[in-house]
Structure formats: C-alpha cells, structure tokens
C-alpha cells in the first residue's frame, strides 16, 4: 500500500522537531550572551554605587569586592531570566493566537480580503472554481480564499489542518496567469496542505516571534531613556547615571541580539523550507498532470521586474509560506526560503532554454475568463442577510439507535474502494477531472445555494430531511421552532433537488458550503447548530452515512466557532484504543450486512490490525454518541495507526463484495474525521490522461 501521505506527515513532524531544537539552541545562545552582558553591566553598576557611597560618607570604606560580584551576578541572572521569559512567553502567545484561525489571521495581516464564488469579477470566479475543484478532488473542505492587493505573482496556504486551511493569492497571479498556470500554483499550495507543511510553517511564525521581540524591547528601552532623568536634580541625575548607562547598554544589546535572532530565524526558515518547495512542485505536477502549467507560472514570476516580491510591511512574517520568494533575503541567497527559480523550472522542464516571458500584458492576450461558467447568482427566494436570534445553550445530542436505511445507490467497484486508502493525500489529475465533471452535471441551483452565505444553511438542513413523510413533518416542525421562517421556506424548496441529487454529490456539497457557513456570526451559528441538532433528533433512523455527513460539518464548524479542540497527537499505541476501534468496526460491519455477515465483516476488518484484538460490540452499545467520542480519540492517534484504522474500515465495508456509493462516501467521511483527506472513490482512474 502506498504510504507517501503518512510518510510525509511523519517527515513534517520530524521537521517540526528539528525546528524546535534549532529554536532552543538559538534561545540558549541569546540567553547566554545576555547573561554575559548583564554580568559586565552589573560590575559597572556595582562600582558606580561604590563610588557614590564613598563620596557621600567621608572616610567610609569601599564596598568589598564580593558585593560588586554579587551585584554583577544578580544582573547576569536577571538579564538571562528576563531574556528567556520574553522569548518563551512571546513565542507561546503567538503560537496560541495562531492555533485557531491562524490561516485567516495570516491572510488578514497581509491585507487579504475574502472572496466568494458569486464575485462579479470573471478572473476571481475562475480562481474560486479552480480552488473548489482542487479541494474536492483532494478530499478536503473547500478553503476560504483571500485576495492580496499585490501586483506580484505569489500565493500561500496557511492553517493547522486541511480542514481549516486558507488560500491566499495575489492580484497579480489572478490577472497575469492563465488557467493552467493558476491551476499549477493552486495545486502547489494544496500539496503543502496535504504534505503537512502548513502546520509546521504556522508554528514557525509563532516560535520565531519571541526572538523578534528582543529588538522591539531594545528600541523601547532606548526611547525611554529620555524620560529617565526628567524632574530630577543634578545630584540625583549623577546618582542614577549608572542606571541610565545600564539602560543604554541593555537597549543596544537587545537590538543587536534581536538582529542576530532575526538572522538566525532566517537561517532556520531557509533550512526547513527549501526542500519542501521541491516536494510541493513534484506533487503539483502529479495532481495536474500538466508540468507546463506550473513551469509557466514560475517563468512568469521570473519575467516580472520584482518577481514575486510583496510590498506589504508584514510580508516578512510569512516569507517561508509563499509560492515564490516573497521578500528580499540578501544577495548571497543564504537566507532564501525558496530554491532559485531556475532550479525549480529545470526540475520540471529539463529542456528549458532559460528565457523568461514578458508579463506586462495578460498571458497570450487571452481573457482571464473562467474555464467553465457557473451560476454566480443567489438562489431564488433567498433573502439578503440573515439575522440570527439569541438562542439558549446548544442541547446535547442523545444517543440514537443505529438502523439500516434502504439505499438503491449504485455499487462502487471493490478495487477502487480498496485503493482509496492508498490514495489518501495522493490526488491526481483523474480525480480532478472527475470532480470537474461532477460539478458540471450537478443541479446549478444546489451549487448556487452552496456558494451563498445565506442559502448554504438551508442546503445543509435539506441534506438531512428524511424521505418518510411523517418523519419529514416532525423535522420541519422542529425547524419551525428553532430557526427563522425564511430559512425553513428555502429548505423546503431545496429538498426536492437534494433528493434528486446523486449520493456522490452530498459530501462535496458540504465541502463547498463550508466557507460560506464560516461567515456566520456567533449568534447565527448557535441558532443554526440548534436547528441542525433538532433535525437529527427528529429522525429516529439516522443512517451512519448521515451521521458521518453531520460530523464532518460540525467538526469543521466547531474549529471556527468553538476553538478549543485539541489537535495534538496523544495515542502512539493502538492498545489504548481497542474499545474505540472495536466500536467503529462493529458499526461499519452492521452497514449493509446482516446475521452472520456482521461477524465475518468485523473479522476481516480486525485482521488488518494484527497488533490488537478488537471485539464485536453488542448492538445495545452502538450509539452515535459513543461513536462521536470514539472518533475524537482515534483522530489523535499517530498517522501510522490512523492509516491502519482506515485499512481496517475499508476491509470491513468491502466484506460482502458489494459497496454502495453511500458506503464509499462513509469511508471518506471517516477519513475526514481522522484528518486523512481521501480523494473521491468514483470514476475509472485507470484511464489515460
């Protein structure tokens, strides 16, 4: 089985550890230097105090040398401790501030503005279409897209996990690149998302922030000297001369150390980032199967006077995250966070002649109109704006019985199903082509609803409306009590279209709607989630597929509106997760299997986990509440064990040799909950491109 995605996650974790080690070494060096400086400043202050005391008291003995030494030691320890505290607290503060919504913070700090799919600008719509296709093809939620007001050609991806990623693209890239070239740039950024680079990059911003604070404090100290002696007599000025000198020396030293720290930070960023760019280029070519697109974008950057350089004053903070070199890093290239353009182009096109195009005009004189037209309007009947009402705290969802639901979906070939786990984080051009066709054939009213901040709520609610008339009536009665009447009316209009849509489009529709749902205000979110939960509660025969759909949605929204969910790896041994694995495999074994088939399916899945012995769970213990808790724990296992859990899940679902579309999408939903993005499992992926 291909394990490149999981290997790259381990490599990213190793790089993060390497980054932390380099940071610790740099901090030790800076703290040690500050301790030495503090020692000599302490000697000077001690001697100054000694002379002042001698002048004030006639015939007094000079202070013993031990007193001066103790003063020096005190200054040394204080300077070292203060430096360490400033660096560590500064880094910790920045890391915590970027932990939730970090990608959005980075984009906004660079002057970016969010784009929506209904933008009137054709070039911006083309960008949104490309991002949407790439996201669905790679198995990740569609990320918010931010446009940076820069003439340079550049882009970046920022965030902690694939589910909370943000894509930033410059105005120059949108206007100067044709569709193939822009597609190559976006594929490169999605490669960073799938390779685990984003998390490392955003942590790098936080870790290095503490070092950069030293220069800021040094400047503050120097500016404060002007006020140090204000209002004092000349006698007291002479007495405080040592303190002033100490402030001057400390300020200068902090500025120097901060500059050195910036240099060290640049070296750290350069050492960690360069090879990741080559890997992202190679992954992008695999994704698009179009080397000329990515190479063409790099050539156009080389043809610009300023290349990919950004003008924003905060550009240096995220210099290691850009598609191309975004700031000037010196003439030697020692601090360059990206390989030279020439080397990157030749690694893609070895026969390149070394010339760059003139990019003063649109590429090839072509119009930047989108490659495929879509409806950008709003769904008929959707009101402009949505004022959420105040709501009581969200109710806890009770355990619901798990029962089969009739499903006449077409079957998915077993080879495609089993190959799905090997395709985690490995999308290719065929997945992208399939998604383009899927979106083209999708009811455009549904797609327009997913693209609208208001109607996206109604679309998601419509996805959970039951086919049974009595259950549907109970669900709408619950909606009438929890959400505004216009949203309920729009939900009713969308239900027939949702019912007619193929099962394969439901998870992609949720992925497309997520950026719009993230635009809700906090009160709107509370009201929406309450209505969402009431819908689920009203359906007493909720299927496992619908559970997965709801969990994917709520999980990604919680990260936006309820920050606090831990994303750290906690379980490095499956022995501690046997009950959770047993519950997951038992529920999957009951999907599409009956009687003795359940035990056989469970056994096939358990056989994929030779290190542990899962046990079949009784039906009475199988509830969605328990499964919610189990998936939350499984998502914190190491990537190696998450891979094995996915393999076991696939084997369980495929046990009877018949896999329906909903079962295949269920596996993709579970993969999403494990932060293992799985491309679509449909289409003939053995065709020639």
FENSULWO-V440955 format. One line per field, one symbol per residue. ss: DSSP state (H for helix, E for strand, L for the rest). phi: phi as a letter, one per 40 degrees, with the letter a starting at -180 (. if undefined). A space follows every 10 residues. Layout:
ss = ???
phi = ???
//
This chain:
ss = LLLHHHHHHH HHHHHHHHHH HHHHHHHHHH HHHHHHHHHH HHHHHHHHHH HHHHHHLLLL LLLLHHHHHH HHHHHHHHHH HHHHHHHHHH HHHHHHHHHL LHHHHHHHHL LLEELLLLLL LHHHHHHHHH HHHHHHHHLL LLLEEEEELL LLLLEEEELL LHHHLEEEEE HHHHHHLLHH HHHHHHHHHH HHHHLLHHHH HHHHHHHHHH HHHHHHHHHH HHHHHHHHLL LLLHHHHHHL HHHHHHHHHH HHHHHHHHHH HHHHHHHHHH HHHHHHHHHH HHHHHHHHLL HHHHHHHHHH HHHLLLLLLL LLLLHHHHHH HELLLLLLLL LLLLLLLLLL HHHHHHHHLL LLLLLLLLLL LLHHHLLLLL LLLLLLLLLL LLLLLLLLLL LLLLLLLLLL LLLLLLLLLL EELHHHHHHL HHHLLLLLHH HHHHHHHHHH HLLHHHHHHH LLLLHHHHHH HHHLLLLLHH HHHHHHHHHH HHLLHHHHHH HHHHHHHHHH LLHHHHHHHH HHHHHHHLLL LHHHHHHHHH HHHHHHHHLL LLLHHHHHHH HHHHHHHHHH HLLLLLLLLL ELLHHHHHHH HHHHHHHHHH LLLLLHHHHH HHHHHHLLLL LLLLLLLLHH HLLHHHHHHH HHHHLLELHH HHHHHHHHHH HHHLLLLLEE HHHHHHHHHH HHHLLLLLLL LLLLLLLLL
phi = .cbcdccccc cccccccccc cccccccdcc cccccccccc cccccccccc ccccccbcgc cccccccccc cccccccccc cccccccccc cccccccccb gccccccccc gcbcbbccdc cdccccdccc ccccccccgb ccccbbcccb cccaaabbic bdcbcbbbbc dccccccccc cccccccccc cccccgcdcc cccccccccc cccdcccccc cccccdccbc gccccccccc dccccccccc cccccccccc ccccdccccc cccdcccccc ccccccccfa dccccccccc ccccccfbcc cccccccbcc bccbdbbcbg ccgccccbcd ddccccccbd cdcgcbccbc bcdggccccc cacbcbcccd gcccgacccc bcdccccccb cbbcbdabcc cbdddccccc cccdgbcbcc cccccdcccc ccdccccccc cbdccccccc cccbcccccc cccccccccd cbbccccccc ccccdccccc ccdccccdcc cccddccccc cdcccccccc cccccccccc bdcccccccc cdcccccccc bbdiccbccb bbacdcbdcc cccccccccc cgbbfccccc ccccccccbc cbbcbcccdc ccbccccdcc cccccbcccd cccccccccc ccccdcgbbc dccccccccc ccccfbcbcd bbgccbccc
//
